[in-house]
Amino acid sequence: MTFPQRLRGLAFAPPAVLLIPHCRSVHTFGMRHPLDLYWLNGSRIVRIDRDVPPWRVRTCLRARAVLEVPSG
């Protein structure tokens, strides 16, 4: 995944699931809908942030990847 792809994330894409490897922090700048964030360390979920609204930053230092899912 390139840096521009990571920066854009799901902001301009139709609702979908996005796995971002090697990631401990994400933003929701430019998003039009809230996200659920599943923070992963290997195959284990270490934290879930539900209904993260647009224009926020979330960080999980225990994570090694994040799964971005449209909320709901």
C-alpha distances in whole Angstrom, upper triangle without the diagonal:
4,7,8,6,7,10,11,10,13,16,16,15,18,18,16,14,11,10,8,8,10,11,15,15,14,16,18,19,19,19,22,23,22,20,20,18,18,18,17,18,18,19,21,21,22,23,23,23,24,25,23,24,22,22,22,20,20,19,20,20,21,18,15,12,13,14,14,17,20,23,26
4,6,5,6,9,10,11,14,15,16,16,19,20,18,17,13,13,10,11,12,13,16,16,15,16,18,18,19,19,22,23,23,21,22,20,21,20,20,21,21,22,24,24,25,25,25,24,26,26,24,24,22,22,22,20,20,20,21,21,23,20,17,15,15,16,16,19,21,25,28
4,5,5,6,9,10,13,14,15,16,20,20,19,18,14,14,11,12,12,11,14,14,13,14,16,15,16,17,21,22,22,20,21,19,20,19,20,21,22,23,25,24,24,24,24,23,25,25,22,23,20,19,19,17,18,18,19,20,22,19,16,15,15,16,16,19,21,24,27
4,5,5,6,8,12,12,12,13,17,18,18,17,14,15,12,14,15,14,17,15,13,13,14,14,14,15,19,20,21,19,21,20,21,21,22,23,24,26,27,26,26,25,25,24,25,24,22,21,19,18,19,17,19,19,21,22,24,21,19,17,17,17,16,19,20,23,26
4,5,5,6,9,10,11,11,14,15,14,14,10,11,10,12,14,13,16,15,13,13,14,14,14,14,17,18,19,17,19,17,19,19,19,21,22,23,24,23,24,23,23,22,23,22,20,20,18,18,18,17,18,19,20,22,23,20,18,15,14,14,13,16,17,20,24
4,5,5,9,10,12,12,15,16,14,13,9,10,7,10,11,9,12,11,9,10,12,12,13,13,17,17,17,15,17,14,16,15,16,18,19,21,22,20,21,20,19,19,20,20,17,18,16,16,16,14,15,15,17,18,19,16,14,12,11,12,11,14,16,19,22
4,6,9,9,11,12,16,16,16,15,12,13,10,13,13,11,13,11,9,8,10,9,10,12,15,16,17,15,17,16,18,17,19,21,22,24,24,23,23,22,21,19,20,20,17,17,14,13,14,12,14,15,17,19,21,18,17,15,13,14,13,16,17,19,23
4,6,6,7,9,12,13,13,13,11,13,11,15,16,14,16,14,11,10,9,9,9,9,13,14,15,14,16,16,18,18,20,23,24,25,25,24,24,23,21,19,20,19,16,16,13,13,14,14,16,17,19,21,23,20,19,16,15,14,12,14,15,18,21
4,6,8,8,11,11,10,10,7,9,9,12,14,12,14,12,9,9,9,10,10,9,12,13,13,11,13,12,14,15,17,20,21,21,22,20,21,20,18,17,17,16,14,15,13,13,14,13,14,15,17,20,21,18,17,13,11,11,8,11,12,15,18
4,6,5,7,7,7,8,7,10,11,15,17,15,17,15,11,10,9,10,9,7,9,10,11,9,12,12,14,16,18,21,22,22,23,21,22,20,18,16,16,15,13,13,11,13,14,14,15,17,19,22,23,19,19,15,13,11,8,9,9,12,15
4,6,8,9,10,12,11,14,14,18,19,17,18,16,12,10,8,8,6,5,7,9,10,10,14,14,17,19,21,24,25,25,26,23,24,22,20,18,17,15,13,12,9,11,13,14,15,18,20,23,25,22,22,18,15,14,11,12,11,13,17
4,7,9,11,13,12,16,16,20,22,20,21,19,15,14,11,11,8,8,9,11,13,13,17,17,20,22,24,27,28,28,28,26,27,25,23,21,20,18,17,15,13,14,16,17,19,22,24,27,28,25,24,21,18,17,14,14,13,16,18
4,6,7,10,10,14,15,18,21,20,22,20,16,15,13,13,11,9,10,11,13,13,16,16,19,21,22,26,26,26,27,25,26,24,22,20,19,18,17,16,14,16,18,19,20,22,24,27,28,24,23,20,17,15,12,12,11,14,17
4,6,10,11,15,17,20,23,22,23,22,18,17,15,16,13,11,10,11,13,13,15,17,19,21,23,27,27,26,27,25,27,25,22,21,19,17,17,17,15,18,20,21,21,24,25,28,29,26,25,21,18,16,13,11,10,13,15
4,7,10,13,16,19,22,20,22,20,17,16,14,15,14,11,10,9,11,10,12,14,16,19,21,24,25,23,24,22,24,22,19,17,16,14,15,15,14,17,18,19,19,22,23,26,27,23,23,19,16,13,10,8,6,9,11
4,7,10,13,16,20,18,20,19,16,16,14,17,16,13,13,12,12,10,11,13,14,17,18,21,21,20,21,19,21,20,17,17,16,15,15,16,16,19,19,19,19,21,22,24,24,21,20,17,14,10,8,6,7,10,12
4,7,10,13,16,15,17,17,14,15,14,17,17,14,15,13,13,10,10,10,11,13,14,18,18,16,17,16,18,17,15,15,14,14,15,16,16,19,18,18,17,18,19,21,21,18,17,13,10,7,6,5,7,10,12
4,6,10,13,12,14,14,12,13,13,16,16,14,16,14,14,11,11,10,10,12,13,16,16,15,17,15,17,16,15,15,15,16,15,17,16,18,17,16,16,16,17,19,19,15,14,11,8,6,5,7,9,13,15
4,6,10,9,12,13,12,14,15,17,18,16,19,17,16,13,12,10,9,10,10,12,12,12,14,13,15,15,14,15,16,17,16,19,18,20,18,17,15,15,15,17,16,12,11,7,6,4,6,9,12,15,17
4,7,6,9,10,9,12,14,16,17,16,19,18,17,14,13,11,10,10,10,12,12,13,15,14,15,15,15,15,17,18,17,19,18,19,17,15,14,13,13,14,15,11,9,6,5,6,8,11,14,17,20
4,5,9,11,11,15,17,19,21,20,23,22,21,17,16,13,12,10,9,10,10,12,13,13,14,15,16,17,19,21,19,22,21,22,20,17,15,14,13,13,13,10,7,4,7,9,11,14,18,20,23
4,7,10,11,15,18,20,22,21,25,24,22,19,18,15,13,11,10,10,10,13,14,14,14,16,17,18,21,22,20,23,22,22,20,17,15,13,12,11,11,8,5,5,8,11,14,17,20,22,25
4,6,8,11,14,16,19,18,22,21,19,16,15,12,11,9,9,10,12,14,15,14,13,13,14,15,18,19,17,19,19,18,16,13,11,9,9,9,10,7,6,5,6,10,11,15,18,20,23
4,7,11,14,16,19,19,22,21,19,16,15,11,11,8,9,10,13,15,14,13,12,11,13,13,16,18,15,18,18,17,14,11,8,6,5,6,8,6,6,6,7,11,12,16,19,19,22
4,7,10,13,16,16,19,18,16,14,14,10,12,10,12,13,16,18,17,15,14,13,13,12,15,16,13,15,15,14,11,7,6,4,6,8,11,9,10,9,8,11,11,15,17,18,21
4,7,9,12,12,15,15,13,11,12,9,11,10,13,15,18,19,19,16,15,14,13,11,14,14,11,12,11,11,8,6,6,7,9,11,14,11,12,10,8,10,9,13,14,15,19
4,6,9,9,13,13,11,10,12,11,14,13,16,19,21,22,22,19,18,16,15,12,14,13,9,10,8,7,6,4,6,9,12,15,17,15,16,14,12,13,11,13,14,15,18
4,6,5,9,9,8,8,11,11,14,15,18,21,23,24,23,20,20,17,15,12,13,11,8,7,5,5,5,6,9,12,15,18,20,18,18,16,13,13,10,12,11,12,16
4,6,9,10,11,11,14,14,18,19,22,24,27,27,27,24,24,21,19,16,16,14,11,9,6,4,7,8,11,14,18,20,23,21,21,19,16,17,13,15,14,15,19
4,6,9,11,12,16,16,20,21,24,27,29,29,29,26,26,23,21,18,18,15,13,10,7,7,10,12,15,18,21,24,26,23,24,21,18,18,14,15,14,15,19
4,6,7,9,12,14,17,19,22,25,27,27,26,24,24,21,19,16,15,12,10,8,5,7,10,12,14,17,20,23,25,22,23,20,16,15,12,12,10,12,15
4,7,10,13,15,19,21,24,28,29,29,29,25,26,23,20,17,15,12,11,9,7,9,12,15,17,20,23,26,27,25,26,23,19,18,14,13,10,11,14
4,7,10,13,16,19,22,26,27,27,26,23,23,20,17,14,12,9,9,7,6,10,12,14,15,19,21,25,26,23,24,21,17,16,12,10,7,8,10
4,7,10,13,16,19,23,25,24,23,20,20,17,13,11,8,5,5,4,6,10,10,12,13,16,18,22,23,20,22,19,15,14,10,9,6,5,9
4,6,10,12,16,19,21,20,19,16,17,14,11,8,7,5,5,7,8,11,10,12,11,14,15,19,20,17,18,15,12,10,6,6,5,4,8
4,7,10,13,17,18,17,16,13,14,11,7,6,4,5,6,9,11,14,12,13,11,13,14,17,17,15,17,14,10,8,6,5,6,5,8
4,6,10,13,15,15,14,10,11,8,6,5,6,8,8,11,13,14,12,11,9,10,10,14,14,11,13,10,7,6,5,6,9,9,11
4,6,10,12,11,10,7,8,6,5,7,9,11,11,15,16,18,16,14,11,11,10,13,12,9,11,8,6,5,7,8,11,11,13
4,7,10,10,8,6,6,5,6,8,11,14,13,17,18,19,16,14,10,9,7,9,8,5,8,6,5,6,9,11,14,15,17
4,6,6,6,5,6,7,9,12,14,17,17,20,21,22,19,17,14,12,9,10,8,5,6,5,6,8,11,13,17,17,19
4,6,5,6,6,9,12,15,18,21,20,24,25,25,22,19,16,13,10,10,7,5,5,7,9,11,15,17,21,21,23
4,6,8,10,13,15,18,20,23,23,26,27,28,25,22,19,17,14,14,11,8,7,8,10,12,16,18,22,23,24
4,7,9,12,14,17,19,22,22,26,27,28,26,23,20,18,15,16,13,11,10,10,11,11,15,17,20,21,22
4,6,9,11,15,17,21,21,24,26,27,24,22,19,17,14,14,11,9,10,10,11,12,15,17,20,20,21
4,6,7,11,13,17,17,21,23,24,21,19,15,14,11,13,10,8,10,10,9,10,13,14,17,17,18
4,7,10,13,17,17,20,22,23,20,18,14,12,9,10,7,7,10,10,10,12,14,16,19,18,20
4,7,10,13,13,17,19,20,17,15,11,10,8,10,9,8,11,11,10,11,12,14,16,15,17
4,6,10,10,14,17,18,15,14,11,11,10,13,12,11,14,12,10,10,10,11,13,12,13
4,7,7,10,13,15,12,11,8,10,10,14,14,12,15,14,11,11,10,10,12,10,12
4,6,9,12,15,12,13,11,13,14,17,17,16,18,16,13,12,10,9,10,7,9
4,6,9,12,11,13,12,15,16,20,20,19,21,18,15,13,11,10,8,6,8
4,7,9,7,9,8,12,14,17,19,17,19,17,13,13,10,10,10,8,11
4,7,6,10,11,14,17,20,22,20,22,20,16,16,12,12,11,9,12
4,6,9,11,15,18,21,23,21,23,20,17,16,13,13,11,11,15
4,7,10,14,17,20,23,21,22,20,18,18,15,16,15,15,18
4,7,10,14,17,19,18,20,18,15,16,14,15,15,14,18
4,7,10,13,16,15,16,15,13,15,13,15,16,16,19
4,7,10,12,12,14,13,11,13,12,14,15,15,18
4,6,9,9,11,11,10,13,13,16,18,18,21
4,6,6,9,9,9,12,13,16,19,18,21
4,5,8,10,11,15,16,19,22,22,25
4,7,9,11,14,16,19,22,22,24
4,6,7,11,13,16,19,20,22
4,7,11,13,17,20,21,24
4,7,10,13,17,18,21
4,6,10,13,14,17
4,6,10,12,14
4,7,9,12
4,6,8
4,6
4
